[in-house]
Amino acid sequence: MGMHAGNPSPLDASRQTPGLTVVDIIVEPAETALLRAASEKGCRVQPGRPMMDFQVRGMSEFFDIKRRDRSHG
């Protein structure tokens, strides 16, 4: 819900106020419609990709996995 163009938003954007922090766990696209609407209202936003990156880093440290450069396939 809310992940593709034309999907309804999972939250009522009219209820967002500038004091809120709006978090979306979706990693692609980086700016979802939910985050865009929240940003336009003056809310702080947290996209999903940085959260995922920290989770992967934490998991690799926990399991003692050396992370390889995957930028070349």
NUGUDREN-910660 format. One record per residue: residue in three letters; x, y, z of N, C-alpha, C in turn. Coordinates in steps of 0.001 Angstrom, whole numbers, plus 500000, padded with zeros to 6 digits. Layout:
! NUGUDREN-910660
PT  kero      nX      nY      nZ     caX     caY     caZ      cX      cY      cZ
PT   ala       X       Y       Z       X       Y       Z       X       Y       Z
...
//
This chain:
! NUGUDREN-910660
PT  kero      nX      nY      nZ     caX     caY     caZ      cX      cY      cZ
PT   met  500841  498822  500000  500000  500000  500000  500883  501236  500000
PT   gly  500706  502080  499011  501478  503295  498923  502848  503119  498290
PT   met  503168  501933  497800  504496  501689  497231  504580  502003  495745
PT   his  503459  502040  495066  503458  502272  493632  502606  503495  493307
PT   ala  502938  504150  492207  502168  505325  491784  500693  504954  491688
PT   gly  499858  505783  492239  498426  505545  492188  497881  504786  493391
PT   asn  498761  504159  494192  498298  503474  495405  497851  504503  496433
PT   pro  496865  504167  497238  496491  505080  498316  497590  505116  499374
PT   ser  497705  506241  500049  498690  506373  501122  498247  505557  502337
PT   pro  499193  504965  503058  498823  504213  504255  498377  505114  505409
PT   leu  498691  506413  505320  498314  507362  506366  497611  508561  505757
PT   asp  496794  509193  506545  496092  510404  506130  497049  511589  506275
PT   ala  497585  512068  505153  498575  513151  505173  498018  514437  505779
PT   ser  496724  514615  505766  496146  515843  506320  496328  515909  507839
PT   arg  496652  514786  508458  496838  514765  509919  498293  514972  510326
PT   gln  499187  515075  509349  500602  515286  509653  500835  516740  510037
PT   thr  501627  516938  511078  501971  518284  511534  503492  518411  511594
PT   pro  504016  519633  511523  505460  519835  511488  506241  519215  512653
PT   gly  505624  518937  513762  506330  518348  514900  506568  516857  514784
PT   leu  506014  516231  513766  506119  514772  513624  507409  514350  512928
PT   thr  507829  513129  513237  508854  512447  512459  508143  511303  511761
PT   val  508242  511263  510439  507578  510232  509653  508645  509300  509100
PT   val  508482  508008  509373  509461  506987  508996  508817  506034  507997
PT   asp  509559  505705  506949  509090  504722  505971  510203  503704  505772
PT   ile  509898  502418  505892  510928  501385  505780  511212  500974  504335
PT   ile  510486  501536  503387  510689  501215  501975  512051  501753  501541
PT   val  512845  500922  500840  514176  501372  500427  514213  501916  498998
PT   glu  513250  501554  498186  513218  502026  496796  511774  502286  496399
PT   pro  511396  503470  496091  512217  504654  495906  512651  505246  497247
PT   ala  513731  506004  497228  514244  506607  498464  513218  507561  499074
PT   glu  512575  508348  498218  511528  509250  498704  510180  508709  498247
PT   thr  509461  508127  499177  508129  507609  498879  507119  508756  498912
PT   ala  505931  508497  498422  504873  509513  498465  504587  509927  499907
PT   leu  504648  508972  500830  504422  509272  502251  505468  510258  502761
PT   leu  506742  510015  502461  507800  510909  502919  507729  512261  502225
PT   arg  507385  512271  500961  507259  513533  500215  506160  514397  500831
PT   ala  505010  513782  501113  503899  514532  501713  504285  515059  503093
PT   ala  504977  514243  503864  505404  514660  505200  506406  515800  505119
PT   ser  507330  515698  504189  508336  516744  503990  507674  518063  503616
PT   glu  506691  517993  502743  505968  519197  502318  505227  519848  503479
PT   lys  504842  519050  504475  504147  519576  505663  505125  520103  506707
PT   gly  506436  519908  506463  507441  520373  507417  507834  519341  508457
PT   cys  507452  518090  508245  507813  517021  509177  509263  516599  508948
PT   arg  509880  516054  509980  511165  515384  509813  510860  514047  509173
PT   val  511715  513574  508275  511482  512291  507610  512694  511386  507756
PT   gln  512445  510096  507807  513486  509076  507863  513195  508040  506791
PT   pro  514008  508016  505701  513803  507012  504661  514328  505646  505083
PT   gly  513951  504639  504333  514267  503264  504691  515693  502822  504429
PT   arg  516328  503342  503390  517668  502855  503020  518701  503000  504142
PT   pro  518810  504161  504812  519784  504257  505903  519510  503251  507030
PT   met  518237  502995  507302  517918  502002  508333  518412  500629  507911
PT   met  518163  500264  506659  518607  498971  506160  520133  498867  506193
PT   asp  520819  499935  505783  522277  499923  505784  522834  499651  507177
PT   phe  522268  500290  508199  522738  500067  509561  522403  498658  510054
PT   gln  521265  498133  509653  520917  496763  510028  521891  495771  509412
PT   val  522216  495963  508128  523160  495066  507452  524531  495169  508115
PT   arg  524969  496377  508417  526259  496559  509083  526267  495851  510440
PT   gly  525210  496031  511209  525123  495378  512515  525119  493862  512405
PT   met  524398  493336  511423  524356  491884  511232  525725  491358  510817
PT   ser  526412  492071  509918  527718  491591  509465  528731  491629  510599
PT   glu  528654  492631  511477  529543  492676  512637  529210  491544  513611
PT   phe  527940  491310  513846  527522  490257  514768  527992  488888  514294
PT   phe  527836  488631  512996  528220  487328  512447  529669  487311  511947
PT   asp  530406  488412  512184  531811  488526  511795  532003  488260  510299
PT   ile  531173  488901  509490  531225  488756  508043  531929  489967  507458
PT   lys  532911  489741  506632  533594  490850  505965  532768  491254  504750
PT   arg  532414  492502  504676  531577  492989  503595  532425  493270  502363
PT   arg  532041  492705  501254  532749  492916  499995  532128  494079  499228
PT   asp  532953  494686  498380  532440  495727  497495  531589  495073  496432
PT   arg  530312  495397  496402  529387  494766  495453  529000  495717  494321
PT   ser  529761  496784  494158  529397  497756  493128  529695  497254  491712
PT   his  530424  496150  491597  530751  495608  490280  530088  494258  490027
PT   gly  528960  494002  490681  528217  492769  490453  528583  491742  491399
//
